[in-house]
Amino acid sequence: MILDIVYQRDTIVTVATNVSCVNKRKAIDMANIKIKESLKTNGVYQWQLADLMHVSESTIIKRLRHELPEDEQDRICDLIRQAAKKAEGKHE
C-alpha cells in the first residue's frame, strides 16, 4: 500500500515536471518568431546566418531561445534578406 502511494506521488511529480518542460519549450518556440519566420520564408539556414554574423551556429541557437530587442531582430532580419538575395544571384 505504501509503495502504491509513493508510486502515485512519483507519477504526479513526473507529470508536473513534464508539463513545465512543455511550457518552457513553447516559450522557446515563441521567442523571436520574426527571425524564425524570416529564416523559413527566405530559405536561409541558421548556419548561414551564423556565418554572416561571424559567430557559431550554436551561438545563434542559444541567442534565439530568449526574446531579443526589436531593433536587434530587425537587424538580423535584414541580414537574412541579404543572404537570400545573394543566394538568388548565385542561382541565376
C-alpha positions as CSV (number, residue, x, y, z in Angstrom):
1,M,0.0,0.0,0.0
2,I,2.8,2.4,0.8
3,L,4.5,1.6,-2.4
4,D,1.4,2.4,-4.4
5,I,1.2,5.8,-2.7
6,V,4.8,6.6,-3.3
7,Y,4.4,5.4,-6.9
8,Q,1.4,7.7,-7.3
9,R,3.3,10.6,-5.9
10,D,6.2,10.0,-8.2
11,T,3.9,9.8,-11.1
12,I,2.3,13.1,-10.2
13,V,5.7,14.8,-9.8
14,T,6.8,13.4,-13.2
15,V,3.6,14.7,-14.9
16,A,4.1,18.1,-13.3
17,T,7.7,18.2,-14.4
18,N,6.8,17.2,-18.0
19,V,4.1,19.9,-18.1
20,S,6.6,22.6,-17.1
21,C,9.1,21.3,-19.7
22,V,6.4,21.6,-22.3
23,N,5.6,25.2,-21.2
24,K,9.3,26.1,-21.4
25,R,9.5,24.5,-24.9
26,K,6.6,26.6,-26.0
27,A,8.2,29.8,-24.6
28,I,11.4,29.0,-26.5
29,D,9.5,28.3,-29.7
30,M,7.6,31.6,-29.4
31,A,10.7,33.7,-28.9
32,N,12.0,35.6,-31.9
33,I,9.2,34.5,-34.2
34,K,10.0,37.3,-36.6
35,I,13.6,36.0,-37.1
36,K,12.5,32.3,-37.3
37,E,9.8,33.1,-39.9
38,S,12.2,35.2,-41.9
39,L,14.7,32.3,-42.0
40,K,12.0,30.0,-43.1
41,T,10.4,32.2,-45.8
42,N,13.8,33.2,-47.2
43,G,15.2,29.7,-47.2
44,V,18.2,30.7,-45.1
45,Y,19.6,28.2,-42.6
46,Q,20.8,29.1,-39.1
47,W,24.4,28.1,-40.0
48,Q,24.3,30.7,-42.9
49,L,23.0,33.4,-40.5
50,A,25.8,32.4,-38.1
51,D,28.4,32.8,-40.9
52,L,27.0,36.3,-41.7
53,M,27.2,37.3,-38.1
54,H,30.7,35.8,-37.6
55,V,29.5,33.5,-34.8
56,S,29.0,29.8,-34.4
57,E,25.7,28.1,-35.2
58,S,25.3,27.1,-31.5
59,T,25.6,30.8,-30.6
60,I,22.7,31.6,-32.9
61,I,20.6,28.8,-31.5
62,K,21.2,30.0,-27.9
63,R,20.5,33.6,-28.7
64,L,17.2,32.7,-30.3
65,R,16.0,31.0,-27.2
66,H,15.1,34.3,-25.5
67,E,13.4,37.3,-27.0
68,L,15.8,39.8,-28.4
69,P,15.2,43.5,-28.5
70,E,13.1,44.7,-31.5
71,D,15.9,46.6,-33.2
72,E,18.3,43.6,-33.0
73,Q,15.6,41.4,-34.5
74,D,15.2,43.9,-37.4
75,R,18.9,44.0,-38.0
76,I,19.1,40.2,-38.1
77,C,16.1,40.0,-40.5
78,D,17.9,42.4,-42.8
79,L,20.9,40.1,-42.8
80,I,18.6,37.2,-43.6
81,R,17.1,39.1,-46.6
82,Q,20.6,40.0,-47.8
83,A,21.7,36.3,-47.6
84,A,18.6,35.3,-49.6
85,K,19.4,37.9,-52.3
86,K,23.0,36.7,-52.5
87,A,21.8,33.1,-52.9
88,E,19.4,34.1,-55.6
89,G,22.2,35.9,-57.5
90,K,24.3,32.7,-57.5
91,H,21.5,30.6,-58.9
92,E,20.7,32.8,-61.8
